[in-house]
């Protein structure tokens, strides 16, 4: 479905919990995903975003040199997306958070803004991006945020046990280099974003109460196939497709179901 048609379809048939019979999913869609109320932290975080967008210096992103603004636009969540990440964190009140892809520090700042008690680990594969992210975190964070620009071997970190909240954003190089097994007609796609390989590494740290947010689930044919495979995974219960990213729950007592939501 082409983007304009998909956006129109979702605005008509996927709004206000239309057709959703699960009380859990209906409440989440109507009171968190579609919530329009402004929050106290939005203004501060928007000012940080504007500060980054004014940056004209160039940084290395994969095999390219981009300005900070270009990197933010290419690899970051939108304003609406980041605000939803905050609302989700505010709803579920996670204590242990993992973020893959720092978005120049914006993503960990958004997902920890709800509390001073959050503990966030960030994997940022680009050292030049990690430098900026650390500066932003040092300047504005009021929670514990630790940024790593090298992936620990096999994710072997005791601090990752029993993760409450995981955000897998876009990164220019990814943590699991290689190529995805292409689906029919998709061709080969470099695994810069989320993959089933990444999920297999993560699953040992996921609990029944974990929430996983995956960026770029409709970015390509291969990404859509990865998302479908994740939705069908036996650990997964409820999934929400917001076009630009997906939300995954693992609570065993929830009835397995996949929903489409408004376009974010």
N, C-alpha and C positions, 0 to 999 in steps of 0.2 A: 504494500500500500504506500503510495507516494506521500511525502511529509504533509502537504497541505490537506489532502483528503483524510489522512490519519488524524490530523489535528482537529478537523471538523467533526469526524466520526466520534472522537473522544469527547469533544465539547457537548455533543448532543446525547450520546448513549452511555457515557462513562462518568457522568458528573453526579454529585450529590448521592453517591452510593447506589445509583440505579442498577437494579438487578442483583445486588449483593445481599445474600441471605445470612451470612455469618455476622453475628453481633460484633465480634472482634474486628473484622475487616471493615464493617460499616462504620463503626466508631472511629477507627483510624483514618478512613478516607474523609469522613465529614468533619471531624474535629481536629485533625492534624494536617493531613495532606492538603485539603482545600481551605484551611483556615486563612482568613485575610487579616486578622488582627495584627497590629504592629507590636513588636517586643522591644524592651528597653535596650537590648544590645545591638539592634539593627543599625542604628545611626553610627555607633562607634566602628562597627565592622565595615560598614559602607565607606567610612572615611579611610580605613586602612586600604580597602580595595582601590579607592581613588588615588591614594598615595602611590600605590604600585603602578597604576595605569599612567601616572605622570612620569614614570621612570623611562628614560630613553637609552640607558646603557644596554649593551648586548651581553647575552649570556649563552653558554653552550647548552643546547638541548638535543641530545642524540648526535646526529651528524650535521646539525644546522646551528647557525648563530641567529638568535632571535632577540628582539628587544624584550624587556621585562613585560611590557604591555602585550606584545604578540604571544609570548609564552603563556601569560595569564588567560588570554582569549582562546588559545589553542588547547591547552591542557587542563584548564580549570572548570569548575562547576559554574553555572550561571548564577546571577544574584538570587533568582527564585530557588534554584537548586540548593545553594548554600543555606538559604533561610529555612528550607525544608529540613536539611540536615540538622540545623539547630533545633527545630521543633520536634523532630524525632528523638534527638538526644534528651531534650527537655521532658518528653513524654516518658521515656523508658529509664531515665536517670542512671546511665551506665557508670560503673566505677572503673572498669578497665576497657580502654579503647585502643584499637589498632587502625591507623590510617596509612594506606599505601598510595603515595603520590601526594605531596604536601600542598600543591597549588600555591607555591611561594609562601607557605605558612598560613594561608587563609583557612584551609579546611580544618586543621587542628584547632584553630582559634574559634571557628564556628561551633564545632562539636563539643568544646569544653566550656563554652560561654555560660552554660546553664548553672554551673557549680564550681566552687573552689576546690572541691574534693575529688575531681576527676583525675585519672592517671592515664595519659595518652602516650603511646609509642608510635612514631612516624617513620616509615621507610621511604626515603627519597633517593632514587638511584642516580640523579644528576648532582654531582658535588657543587656546581655553581648555583643551582637552584636551592640546594640544602643550605648554602651560606646565607642567602637572602631569607629563607624560611627561619633559620635560627635567629637572625636579627629581628625579624618580626615577632617571633615568639618571646624573645628576651625582653622586647619593648612592651608588649601588650598582653601576654598571657597572665592569667591569675590562677591557673591550674598547672600541674606537673606535666610538661610536654618534653619528651626526649626524641631527638631526630637523628636517625642513622642513615648515612649515605652508602653503606655497604650492608648487604644482606647477611645476617648471621647464618652460619652453616645450618642448613635444613631447618631454619626457624627455631633452632635449639636455644630458646630463651625461657627460663622459668617465669619471667614476668608476663609471658603471653598466655599462661595457663588460665582457663576459664574466662575467655574474652566475652564481654557483654555486647560490644558494639564494634563493627568492622566496616570501614569505608574503603572501597577499592576504587580509586580514581584513575584518571588517564595519566600515563607516564610516557615520555618519549622513547625510553629504551626497555622498560619492563624489568622484572626481577627474574623471569624465567625465560632467557633467550632461546630461540629455536623457532619452529614453525608449527602452527596448528595442523592437525589432520584436516584437510579441506573437505567440506561437504560437497556434494555433487553440484557443480556449476559455480562454486564459490572461489576456486583458485586457492593458492596458498597465501596466508596472511600472517605476518610477523606478530608474535605474541607480546605486543607492547602493553596490552590491557589485560583484563581478567581472562583466565583460562581454567579449564578443568584441572590442569596440573597445579595451578595456584590453589584451587580449592582442596585438592588432595593434601597439600602441605598444611593448609589451614584447619582442616576438619578435626585434627586432634585437639585443637584449642577451643572448639565450638561446643557450647552446651545447649541444653534444651531451651534456655532463655536468651540465647544470642540473637542479635539482629545483624544481618549482612546487607550492605548497600553496594551495588555493583554499577559502575558507570559504563556508558557506551554500549548498552545491550542491543541496540538497533543500529549501531554504526556501520555494520557491514553484514553480508549474508553469513559469514563465519561467526560473527558475534551473536547473531540471532540464533544460530544453531547451538552455540555454547550456552546461551540463556535457556533454551528449550531443554537441553540436557541437564542443566542445573535444576530446573523446575521439576524434572522427573527423578532426581536423585532421591534415594530412600530416606535420607536424613531430613529432607525438606518437607515442610507442611504447607504453609501459605506463602504465595509469592504475589507481588504487585508490580505490574509493568507500567512505568510512567514515561515510556518511550526513551527518554535520554538516560534514565537509569532504572534499576530494579531494586526492590526490597524483598529480602528473603527471611522467613521465620522457620524455626526448627522445633517449635513446641509440639510435642507428640499428641497432646490432647486436642489440638486444632484439626479440623477436617481438611485433608489435602485439597487445595483449590488454587487456581491461578486467576488473577483478576487484571483487567486493564483499567487504568485510571486516567485522569486528565493529563494532558501533555505538559510535562515540566521541562 
